[in-house]
Amino acid sequence: MLSVLTGSFRYLEDELVRRLRARPPLEPACVVVPGGQVAGQLRRALAAAGGVAAARVCNFHALAKTLLEDAGVPVKPVVEEAGEEEIFRAFLREPGSPERYRRLADRPGASAVLATVRDLRAATLTPPLLAEVKEELPEDAQRLAELGKLLELYRDFLFKAGFTTRAAVSAAAAEVAERAPLVRATPTWAVYGFYEFLGEQMDLLHALARAADITVFLPWRDAPAWKYVDRTLNEDLGAAQARKGGVEELPGDAVLVQALKTRPPRARGPGVSKLPSVAFAVRATTFVTRLFDPGTGIKKGDPPVKIVSAAGRADEMWYAVKKARDLHESEGIAWHDIAILARTLDGRLGLAERYFREECVPWATTAARPLFERPLAQAASLAARLFLESAYHADVLEWFASPLVKESAQPEAWGEAARALGIVSGDDWRRLDGARGADLLDGEGEPVVGAATVDAFAEAVAGLRGDLAGAGRSRGWHAAAEAWEGFLASRLDTEADPAAWLAVRAVLRGLSALEGAAAPPGPEAFAGAFARALAAARIPAQPRPADGVAFLDLMAARGRRFRAAILLGLNEKEWPRIPREDPHFPDASRARVAATTGVKLLQKMDAIAEERLLFALAIDAADRVILVHRRVDDEGRKEAPSAYLDEVRRVAPPDKPVTVPRLPVRKYEIWEGRLTPVEKRLHAILTGAKDPDPAVVKARDLELYGRWTEFDVLPEGPAAHLAARSRKGFSPTALETLATCPFKYWATRVAGLRILDPLEAEEDTAAREVGAILHEALAREAEGDPAAIAREIFRERAEKRPPLRWAVWEAARDEGIAALEALVAQDRAELKAGGWTVRARELELPRTDGPDPLPGLHGRVDRIETRDAGGATEFRVTDFKYIAGKRPRYGDAKPATVEGRVLKEAARGLRLQLLVYARLAAAKIGPEAKFAGSSYYFFGPRIDPVRQGLLEDDGAEALAALAPRVWNVASHGHFVIVEDDRVCSWCDARSICRRGHHATRTRALQDPRFREFREARL
């Protein structure tokens, strides 16, 4: 017979404990629970009540295995316990696997297909049952047929490999349950902690009910928030007539339903403080039964509910831990009666470890941190990526830059070598071997990397690639796992993080256990499996002591009860979660399959109702709750509170809203009067006293966004650099950088930081190098035909540094030479028609006085032209621009419009070449020559050569207006960060810019010294 008791988890637990203690002391009993968390909570409750004997607590799978063992039925290894994902991927690699899914064998999509297979398997849905379903659309019918074929083939594959499944074990146990010795010898049976059952669990449950009296303790209340449990109560357990209170016998399956009456809770455990405990005459969370019921509202006499807003997860976690300490010390609530709950603990465990340690609060959690957070695991994963991606150049440099790699390295210099040789991956590394013993030169013949550095780099790369290849030659799961473990142990400093190394070894041992279970993997397949296993592995947190504040997610908190709970993360997209349909088996198909076959098949969009249930269970688990949401995220972006908060405000009287300030001193002020002695001292220091403690100084700086630090790139004035600049002057490029982004100027020209960008596509690299070669050919035009000179330069460059792909290189070369020939023909005709003579090409112009207060200007001019104009000499400046696009910078705008745009850009610090070159050329030729303009000369394979941007104005006014703003900042050593997406979107210094750092950004926006600079700049 099957009996069902419904009610709140807190009362179901009391009733279960009462019944277990009321039976004869040595009479066997069995309680079936969902998992370890509920089992642990139940054991603690039994121990607190005085303990019981002969009571077995287990889950359905463990019970099924026990029943089969007692009946003498052998149980094969269960695939879910043997790393099924890699076994499933091995199945997909088999020649006979369905073509639709085979391509996913080594892709992330295999996990989603396996999740669908598990859903169907848990529902005990077999391929013959699927064949009975008639889909309306042909594509749906085809997808369902292929899914059924996949189930059938995978079942056969597992059978041949010697595996079984949880569903098969449950089905076999259901067949022997009625005659099993354990069932006959156990008079007391209970099922506790479930709010839904899988199909495989229901079959076993009904088989047990036919052989013994079994009671299901179901968390259900006659309230909208528990609607998700209605199907379990009415359909799965056959209690369609069950409603409020009393006992009712139902016809047919003889199901007994009883709703437990609510009664006041009792305090659990002795208090650990001498302060008087607070007696809750009325639970502050009684409003939970009115949630999501539009017909109800606030009731008179209900206690108010506190809702707190915080700025980011760190402040949210800080508040929760401080509040837990306050509840313990001021109200005497035991640590284990306080809970900090969240929908998910992702991104919070590190913060929890920090704040629980800092506040000296004991805590307990079941959460585990991703192993991938540990640098050692990241290095191991990087090794797998090196193997899979044929030693991609960025990964190789990252490997040698890791402090965990034992061998010494020069990652910055080696990065320059890889860039100079054009190395991307794979066979490109042969160039490094070919470059041994020689310096690497840039396009102008200047040395970039010395021969000794090249040799050291080549030796290190050869050793790394050789060891990786050796590890990849091992065949089979066991041999490959041992080879990879040996490689990592020889290359990495495993003693730096012994716990992480043990976890990495455990991952490899898990893969080794697949020997014989799945087909032997190829080298790439094993490396991919290793990388996936590392990404999925977790390493347990180690709170001390274990019996403290419960820090749990909602699934782990099921069945627990607390006197106070703090619920974190009540924001949209986090609580409730957004459900997503299964792409391989959508809900519409699931509904048709369930209606046709009669099996219980969960639908993904039912998660909306489940989220409401979990929220209600979290509130119902505590006598009172504090709800916390974030008003902004960790980066300062506004976040929307959860709609559940509006629902709470509708049915519960709101308390005075609490806002957790973001700044440290304000945080301490709200806790004044409850501080520990250390906190009181720190608070006194922060509010007036002086102390050399760096932590105190840092807190004051953060509080006030105080003085600029070296990390904000505002050191003392860079005297040596400014002195050199005064002697040499500014080039147009340097002046543009300083005017647009002083930080970038400091990083690249003052600090000399090397910013290594990822290599661009081969087409982009070829276009850039072609432009440099064509400029060199134009500079040497006096020696002969520029096209012939360009061909010779191309030949020399190709011999010195072979291109990555000859086809791309040759196409870019031929297009560039054709564009150069068109430019030369048109240019010579224009020079002849206008009476212009080339005065100088690629002329390096020395320092000349710049507009005050700039110390001077210098630069290299592409070409200066002169002509006779009625006895006077006129000159103009030409700057050649090779572009691979289809139109020049200013399109087809009129000359007057272009000139206005260039001058406007120059006032903002952009496009200064023409203005600076005009000033330099005038100083070189002398005052007797008259300025006749400066212009860009655009040419390329997809445009006709065109002069554009002719400036008849030498730009003296624009430079004079720009000079004070630029120099006043630089001369004081203040290199401010300026936010301008037009510049920041393509800036190559983004990886080191502190624009995204909250304190730096706030200081930059608020500091009055830079307000004038920003306003003029923008």
N, C-alpha and C positions, 0 to 999 in steps of 0.2 A: 504493500500500500504506500502511496505517495502523499505526504502531507506538506503543506506550504504555510510558512509563517511570514507575514509581511510586517514592515515597520522600519524605523530608522536603524541604521547600523549600530548606534550606541545601545539601543534596547535589544536588538537581536543578539548582540554579544553577551549582554547580561543574561538573557534567557538561555542561550546555549551553554554558558558556564554553569548556570543553575541546574540545567538538566543533566549535564555531565557529572556534576557533584552529587546529584540526587540519586543516581543509579548505585547499585551495589559496588563497593570499592574495587573489586578485582574483575568486574564484568567487562569484557572487551567492548570497545567503542571505536568507531572510525569516523573521522571528520574530513571531508573532501573540500579543499580550498583551491583558489586559482593559482597561488604561487607562494614563494618564500616570504614575502612581506606580510601577507595576511596570516600565514602560518606563525610567523614570529610574534605578531601582535596577539594572536589567540593564545599562544603558549605563555606570553607575559601576563595576560589576563587570568589564565588558569593558575599560574604561580602566585599572583597577587591574591587570589581567592582562597589559597591554601593548597593548591595543587590537586591533581587527579592521577590515578594510575590506570594502566592498560588502555590508554587512549592513543590511537594512531591518527596522526595528522599528515595528510599527503595530498597530492594533486591527482587528477584523473589519469594521467599517463602512468604515474608510478603505481597507482592502484591497478590499472589494467595489466601492467607487467607482472605484478604480484599474483593476480588471479591466474594468469597463464602459467607462471612458474609452479603454482600450487597444483594446477591441473596437469602438469607434465608436458605442456606444449612449449617447444623451443621458440625463443624470440630472436630473430635476426637483428643485427645492428640497425638502429634507427637512423635514417638518412638525415633528419633534422639535427641530430647530435654529432654529425661527422663532417660539418662544413659543406652543407648542401649546395651552396652557390657555385663552388668550383666543380662539384660533381655535375651540376646542371649544365655548366658551361662545357664540360667535357662531353656531355651528351649532345649538345648542340653542334659540336665539332664533328660528330659521327657522320659518315656519308649518308645514312638513312634518315637523319633528322629532317623535320619539315623545312622546306626551302624558305618559307616566310620568316622563320625565326633563326635560321642558321647563321645569317650575317651578323646577328647580335652576340655571337659566342664570346667575342673579346671586346665588347662594347658595354657601356653602362646600362643600356636598355635591357640586358639579360636579367637584371635584378627585378625590373618591373614585370617581366613575363613570369619569373619564378613566383612573385607575389600573387599573381593571378592563379597560377597552378596550385599554390597552397590554399587559396580561398576555396577553389573547387574541391580540393582534396578534403579540407576540413568539413565541407558541407556534405561529404560522402556522395558527391555527384560523379557518376561513372560515364564513360563514353557512350554506352547504349542509351542511358537516359538522355544525354545531350542530343542523340540522334532523333529522339521523339519530338524535339522542339521545332516548330515551324516559324521561321523568321519571315517578316513581311518584305524586307528588301533583299535583293540578291546578294549585295555585298555583305549584309549582316549574316545571311545564311552561309556564305562562303567562309567568313571569319569564324563562325561557330563550328563549322565542320573542321576547319584547320585546327581549332583549339581542341576539339575532341580527338583528332588524330594525334596531336601533341601529347595529350594525357595518356593515350594508349601506348604510344611508343616509349614515353618516359617511364611508364609503369613497367614495361617489359625490360627496359634498360636497367632499372633498379633491381628487378628480380634476378637478372643475369649477373649483376655485380654483387649479389648477396645482401641487398638492403631491403628493409621494409620501411613503412611510414607510421607516424603516430595514428593516423586514421585506421590503418590496417590493424595495428595493435589493439585499438579500441574496439573495432568490429569483431576481432577474434575473442577478446575478453567478454564482449556482450553475449557471445554464443555459449560460453562456459560459466557465466555468472550464476545462473540458477542452481548449478550443481557444485559450485566451488566451495571447498571446505571453509575458506575464510568468511564467506557470506553466511553460511549456516552457523558458524561459531560466534558471530558478532551480532548481538541483538539490537545494539544502538548504532544507527547510521544518521549522519547529518551532512548536508552540503551547505557551506557557508562562504560568503564573500563574493558570490557571482551576482551580476545583474543581467547577464545574457549567457547563452550557452551555444557552442558550436554544434553542428550536426553530429559529429563523432562523439561529443560528450553526451548529447541527448540520448543517443542509442544506448550507451552504457548506463546512463541514469535510469532509463525505463526498464532495462534488463534487471538492474538491481532492485527496482521497485516491485518487480514481479516476484522476487525471491525473499524480500525482507521489508520491514517497515523503515522508510527513509523520510526524513524531514528536510525540506529545503528552506533555509533561512534567507529570504529574498528582500533586499532593500527596496521597498516600494511604499509609497504613501499616496493617498488619494489627492494628488495635487498635480498641476500641469508640468512642473519641473521633472516629475517622475514618469512622464508619458512614454519615454523610451523603453521603460520596463514593461509597459502594457503588453507588448507582443510576447515577451518571455512568460508573463503571468498567464495570459489568456490562451495563447496558441501553443507554446512549448510545454506548459505545465497543465493545460486543460482546465484552467480555472476561470472560464469566461464569466461565471456568475459572481466572482469574488468582488466584493466592494467593502463598505465600511464595517468594521468591528464584527464581533460575534464569531460563531463557528457554524459552518455550513457544509453539509455533506452533499456532494454532487453525484449525479448518476453516471454510469458508464465506467470510467477509470477509477472511481472511488478516491478522488482527490479531496483532501481536507484543507481548508484555508482558514487561517486565523490571523486577524490583524491585532498586533500588540498595542495596548493603550499607552499613550505617552505619559511619562511620570517625571518628576523633577530629577535631575542628575545628582549624583553624589561625587564628592571630591575623591580622587584616587591618589594614594601615596602620601607619605608624611611631607609636610613642608620643610624646606631646608633653611628657612629664615625664622627668626623669632617674631617677625612682624605678624600681626593678625591677618589671617586669610579672609578674603572677601567672600561672603556667602551670596551666591546668585539665586535669589528667591525666584526671579523670572529670567529665563534665558534671553539673552540679547539677540539671539538668532531665530526667534520664533517666526519671524517674517518669512522664513524660507518657504513655507507652504503656500505663500501668496505670490511667489515669483512667477512671472509669465502668465498670470491670470488677469486679464484686462478688467474683470468684474470686481476686483478688490483693490484696496488702497491702504493707507496708513490707519492703524488702529490706535485708539486712545490708550495711553499708558505704555506703549511700546518704548523700550530704551532706544536712544539715538545710536546710529551707526557712524563710525568714524571713517572718513574717506580722506586719504593723504595723497598729495601730488609731489613728485620728486623730479629732479633734473638728471636724467640718465640712470643707467643701471647701477653705477657705483653708489650714488646717493640713495637710491632705492634700497640697496642691500645694507648700506650703512645705517639707515633709519631703522630697518627691521631688526638688526642685531642690537642696536641701542634700545629699542623698545622692548625687546625680549629681556634685556638686563633690567630695565625699569620695572617690568611686570614681576620679575623674580625678587628684586630687592625691596620694592615698595609695597607689594601686595602679597608676597610670600608664595607665589605660584611656583611649584616645583619645575625644574628645567624640563623634565620629560613631559610635562603637561602644556608646554608651549610649542607651537609649530610655526614654521615659516614655509609656506607652500607657494608653488608657482605651477603654471600649466606645463612648463618645461624648464629644466635647469640649465639648458644650453646657454653658455656665456656667463653663467652666474657662479659656477663652482669655484673659479679662481678668486672672485671677489669674496665669496663666503669664507674661504680658507684665510684670506687676509683679515677680514673684519672680526671673525670669531677669535682669531689669534690675538689681534690687537686689543679686543675688549675682554679677553680672558673668559669667554663664554663657552662652556662645554656644548658639544653638538654631535649629532648623529645623522648620517645620511647613507643612502644606498647608491648615490650617484657615483659615477666614475668619469674621469676626465678623458678626453680623446688622447690616445697615445701620441697622435701626430703633433700635439703641442710641445712635446719634448724634442729639443734639437737633435738628439741622437736618432730618434725615429725619423725626423725629417731628412737627416743625412742618409739613412738607410733607404728611404723612399727615393731620394735623389739618385742613389746608385742604380736603382731599378729603372729610373727614367733615363739615365745615361745609356743603359743597355738598350732600352726600347727605342730611343730616338737617335741611335747611332752617334752618341756623344755630341749632342747639340752644344754649340760653343758657349752659350750663356750658362747651361748647366755645368759644363766643365769648369768654367771660371767660378761658379758658385761653390762647387765641390772644393776647389783648392782654397777658396776664401774661408771655408768653415774652420772654426777653431778646434773642431773635433777630429779633423784629419791630421794624422800624425806627422806627415812629411811637411817640410818647410816650403813655402810658396811665395810668389810675388804676384798676387792676382791683378793689381792695377797694370803693372808693366806687361804681364802676360796678356791682359785684355787688349792692350795697344798692339801687341804682336798679332793676335788673332784678327784684329780689325785691319791692320796693314796688309795682311795676307789674304783678306777676304774669306776667312774660314767660317763656314756655317755648320756643317756636320759631315758625317760619313767620310767619303774619300777626300774631302777638302783638307783633312789633316795631313795628307801626303805632302802638301805644300810646306808644312812646318818642317818635315824631315828634309825637304829639298833646300830649305833656307838655312840649314845649320852652318855655322862657321862664318856667317856674314852679317853685317849690320843691315837693318831694314830702313829704307829711305822713303820719304814722302814724295809727292808728285814734283816737288821743287828740288829734289836731290838732298834734302836735309835729313840727317839721321833721326829715326824715330825710336828704335829699340836696338840696343847693342847686341853683338854676337853672343856674348856670354849669357845674356838673358834668354836669347832665342834657343840656345843649346839646352839650358836648364829647363825651359818650357817643353821643348821637344822630348827630353828625357822623361819628364814627369808624365806627359800625356801618353807616351809609348808604354810606360809601365802600367798606367791606369787602364788603358784599353786592353793591354795584354791580360791583366788580371781579370777584367770583366769578361773577356772572351773565354778564359779558362773556367770561370764559374758557370758560364752559359753552356759549356760543352757537356756537362753532366746530364745524363738521361734518367728519367724517373723522378718521382716526387721526393723520395728519401735522399737520393744522391744529390739532386739539385739543392735541396734544403741544406745539406751538410756543406756543399761547395759555397753557397752564399753565406752561410754562417762563418766559414773560414775566411772568406774574402773580407767581410765586415770586421771581424776580429783583428785581422792583420792591418787594416787600413784606418780604423777609427779608434779613438781613445775611449774604450768602453768603460774604463774605471771612472770617467767623469760623471756618469749617471748610471750606477749599477742597476737601479730599479727599472729604468727604461730599457737597458740591455737585456734584463731578464724577460721583459715583456716582448721585445723584438725576437728573442730566441723562442719564446712561447708561440709566437706567430709562425715562425719557421717550423717548429715541431708540429703545429697543427696542420701545416701543409704536408709535412712528411708523413703524417698519419693517413693521407689519402693514397698511399702506395697500395696498389691493387684494387682500390675502390673506384678509381677513375683512370681513363686511358693515360699513359705516360705523356706529360706535356712537352711541347717543344720549348726551346730556350725563351722565346718571346712570350709564350703562354705562361710559363712559370714566373717570369719577371712581372708580367701583368697581374697574376694572382697574388704575388707578394706585395705589390704596390696597393692593390685593393684591400688586402687583409690588414696592412698597416693603417690604411685610412679608416677602416672600420673598427680597429682594436681600441680598447679603452683600458685605462689604468686606474685602479680604485683610489679614491680619496682616503685619507687616513685621519679622520677627526679624533681628537682626544679630549676627554674620555668618551666612550661610545654612548653612554646613557645620558644624553643631554637634550638640547633643543632639537626637535626634529626638522631637518631641512630636506624636504621631499617634493617630488612632482605629484600631480594628482593621481596618477595610476598607482604609485607606491603608497599613497596616503589612504587608499580605500580600506575601509574597516577600522581605521584608527580613530581615536577620540581624544579631544584636547579641551582644556579649559580656556585657552586663548589661541587664536590662529591669526597670522598676518599673511594675507594673500597678496602676492606680488605680480606685477606685469599685467594689470587689467587695462590693456590697450588693444586697439583694433589690430587684427591680423595675428595677434598672439593669443588672445583670450576673448572670444572663441577663435579657434583655428579655422582657416578657410578650407572646406572639404574640396577634394578634387576627384573627379571620376577616374575609373580605371580605363586607360586608353585601349587596352586589349579586350576588355569585357565590360562595356558601359552598363549603367544601371537599368536602362530600358531592356537590354537583353537579359540581365539578371532577373528582372521582374517576370519576364515571359518564361524563363527557365523555371523559376520557383513556382509559378502558377501551373505550368504543365506537368512538372515532375513531383511536386509536393515537398521538395527538400527545402530546408531552411538555408537561404543564401543571402548573406548580408549585402546591403546596398551602400555604396560609398557616401551618398548624400544623406543617409541616415545619421551621419556624424553630426549634423546640426542639432538634432535632438539629443544625441549623446553628450555634446558639449554642454548643453543646458543641465543635463543630469549631473555631470561631473562638477559643475559650478555649485549646484544645490548640495551635493554630497560634501563638498569642501566646507561650505558654510554650516551644514547640519552637523559636521563632525566636532564643532567647537561651541562652547557656551557663549563666546563673543568673538567677533572678527574685526580686523582692521583691514580695509581695502586700500591698496596702494597702486597708483598708476603714474606713468611718466608724462610730464607735460612737454618735455623735449627729449631727444635722444642724446647719446654720448657726444655727438658732433654739434649739438645745439639746434638741430632741425626739429620743428614742432611735430609732436605726435598726438594722434587722436585718442581720447580715452575710449574704453570699451563701452558698447551699448548696454552691457550688463550693469554698469554703474547707474545709468538712467533708470533701469528696471528696479535697482535697489532703492534709489531715491523715491520712486513712485510708491513703494510699499512699506518703507521704513523711514522714520523721522530722521532727517539729516542732522548730524552733529556739526559743530563749528568746523569749517574746513581747515585743514592743516597743510601748510606749504613748507616743504623741506628746502631751506636756502641752499644755494649752490656753493657759496664761499665758506671756507673753513671756520673763520671766526664767528660768522653768523650761526653756523651749525652748533658750535659750542654754546652760544648764548641761549639757544632755546632749551638747553639742558642745564642751565645754571641752577645751582641748588641741588642737583643730583649727580654732581661730578665726583669722580674718585680724586684722591689727593694729587695724583700725577696730572690729571686733567685740569684740576683747579690751578696748579702751578703754570701749566701751559696756557690756560686761559688768561691768567694774570699777565704773563709775558706778552701774549698777543695783543693785549689791550693797553699796553703802556710801558712795561718794564723792558729792559734790554737783556739780551742773552746771546752768547756766541754760538749756541747750538744751531747747526746747519738746518735741522728740521724746522726749527722755529723761524729762522730767517726765511726759509722757503715758503712756509705757511703765510708769513706776512706779505711776501711778494705776490703770492697767488691771491691773497685777500684784496690787496689794493691795486693789483696789476701794476706793481711798483716799477722800480728801475729796470731799464733794459739790461738784459744779461748777454753773456757771450753767445748763448744759444739763440738769441734773437738777432745775431749778426750785427751787433752794435758795440764793437770793442773800442778801445782808444783809437784816436785818429791814426790811420795807416801811414805814418810819416814817411817811411822809406818808399812806398809805392807813389805817394803824392809828389815826393821830390823827383823821382824818376819821370813821372808824368809831366812835371813842370819843365824838365829838360827836353823832353821829346815831344810833348803835346798829345792831343787826342786824335786818333784816326776817326773817320766817319762811323765805322762800326762800333768802336768803343764808346763814342759819344751817344750813338743811338741806344746802346745797351744801358748806359747810365741814365739816360733820359726816360726810357720806358720802364725799366725795372732796376733800381739801385741794388737790390739783393742779388740779382743775377750778375751784375757787374762785380760785386764783391766776391761772389762765389767763384767766378771764372777768371777774373783778372787780378784780384787782390789776394784771395786765399789760394788761388791756383788749384781748385778742386777739379779733378778729372771726372767728367760726366760721361760714362760709357753707355751710349744708346744701343738698344738691340739693332743688329744689322738690318738694313732695309731690304726690300725686294731687289732682285738682281737688276730689274729694269730701272729702278730709281738710282741704284749705284752706278750703272752704266751711263745714265743720262747726266749725272753730276760730273763724272769723270770726263765725259765727252765735252761738256761745257768748258772744263779747265783746259783741255787740250786745244780746243778751238781758240780760246783766249790767248794761249801761248803762241799759236800759229799767227794770229793777227799781230801780236807784239813783234814777231820776227818777219813781218811782211817785207821789210827792206831787203831781206836776204833772198827773196824770190816769191814764187807763187804760194800763197797761204795754204791752198788745198794740198799742194805737193808736200809742204812742210808738215801739215797735219797728218798726212798718210805716213810719213817717216816717224813722227812721234808715236802714232798708234802702233806701228810695228815694234818700236823699241819698248814701249810699255808692255805689249803683249809678251815679248820675250822675257822681260824682267819679272813680270808678275802675270802669269797666265790667267785669263778670266775664268769665272766659274762656269759659264755656259757660252760656248763660242757663238751659237746662233744669236743669242741676245746681243752679245758684244758686237758682232759683225753688222747686225741690223742697225744698232745705234751708231756705229762708226760710219756706215754708208749714208744714213740719214743726216748725220752731222756734217759730213763733208759736202753733201749736196746743198744743205742750207748755207754752209760757208761760201760755196761758189756763188750762190745767188746773192748773198750779202756783198761779196767783194765786187761783183759786177755792178750792182746798183750803187754801191758806195763810191766806186771810182767815177761813175757817170755823174753822180751828184757833186763830187768834189770838183770835177772839171767844169761842170755847168756853173757852179757858184764861185769859181776862182779860188777855192780853198787849197792850201798846201799843208801837208801833215808836218807839224813842228816837232812832235815827240810822241813816242808810243811807250806804254807801260813805264811811265816816268815816276820814279820815287821822289817825291817832293819833300824837302826837309821842313823842320818846324818853322812856322811863321806865326806872328801874333794873331791870336783869336780875339773875338769880341770880349771885352772886359766883363767878368773877371776870369774867364777861362785862361789857363796858362799858355795855350797855343794849340795849333793844329798841324797835322801832317797826314800824308796818305800817298797812295799809288794811283795815278791817273791813267785810265786806259789810253786816251789819246787827246792831244791838244792840236788844234788846227788854226792857221792864221791866213789872212788875205789882206791885200791892199785895198783901201777904200778912200779914194781921192787923196792920196798922199799920207793918210793915216793907216795905222795897222789895227786890224780887228782880230780878236781871237775867240774861239769857242771851245767847249769841252764836250767830249763824247764818251759815254759809258756803255759798253756793249753788254747785252743781256741775252744769253742763250736760254730759250724756254722750250720745253717739250710739249706744252699745251697747244690749244687751238686758237688762242687769242692773247694779245699782250695785256699788261696789267690794267691799263685804263680803257680797254675796249676800243670803241670807235668814237670816243668823245672828241669834241672840238679842241684845238690847241689852247684856247683861252680857258676853257673849262678844266683841262688837264693841269694847266699852270696853277689855277686857283686851288685845285685839290692837292697838288704837290706842296704848295706853300702852307696849306692848312695842316697837312700831315707833318711837315717840318716843325711847325709850332708845337706839336705834341711830341716831338722827338723822333719822328719816323722819316725815312727817305731823305737822309741828310747828305747823301753822296754828292748830288749835283751842287748843293749850296757850298759844301766844304771844298769840292774840287774847283769851283769857280774862284773862291778866295785864294786857294793855293796857287792856281795857274796865274792869277793876276799878280801875286807876289813874285812868281818866277819870271814872268815876261817883263814886268816893270810898268810904271805908270804911263809910259808912252802908248801902250796898247789899250784899245777900247774893248770892253766886254761885249760880245755879240750873242751870248746865250749859252746854255748847256742843255744837253738832252740825253735821253736813253735811246739806244739803237737796238731794238728787239729783232731777233732772227731765230729761226727754228725750222724743223722739218714740216710743221703743219701751218705755218703762217708765212706771208710774204714779208720781207724785211721792211721795217717801218721805224722812222724816227718819231719819238713820242716824249711828251713831258718837257718840251722846250721852254726853258726859263729865261726870259729876257731880263728879269729881275735877278740880281746876284744873291738875293735872299739875305742881305745884311740885316734887315730889320727882324726877320724871323730868328736868325742866329743870336742877335743882340737880346731879344726877349727871352730866348731859351737859356742863354749862358748863366745868368745869376741863379736861376732856379736849380740848375744842375749842379753848379760848382758849390753853392752854399751848403748843399747836402753832403757832397763828397768830401769837401775840405774839413768837415768836422767829424768825419768817420761815421756818419749816420747813413746806413744803407737800408732804407725802409722797404717793406714789402708793400707793393701796390696791387690792388685787386682790379684786374681788367681782363675779362674773358677774351677780348680780341688779341691780347698778348699771351695770356696764360694758356690758352688752348693749344698753342704749338710750341711753347717754351720747352727747351731741352733740360731745364734745371728743375722741373717739377718734382723729380724724385727726392731732392734735398730741400725743397722749399718748405718753410714753416707756415705757409699761408693757411693750412688747415688746422694749425694748432690754436686752440681756443684762446689761451692767454696771450700769445703773440699777436694774434689777429686783433684782439680787443685793444691791446696796447697800441698797435699801429693805427687803429681807427680813432683812438681817443687822444693821442699825444698831440698837443697843439703845435709842436715844432714842425710837423709834417702836413698840417692842414693846408697850408698855402701850396706846398708842393703837389699834393693830391688834386686840389681844385684846378691848378693850372694844367696838370697832366691830363686830367679827365675832361 
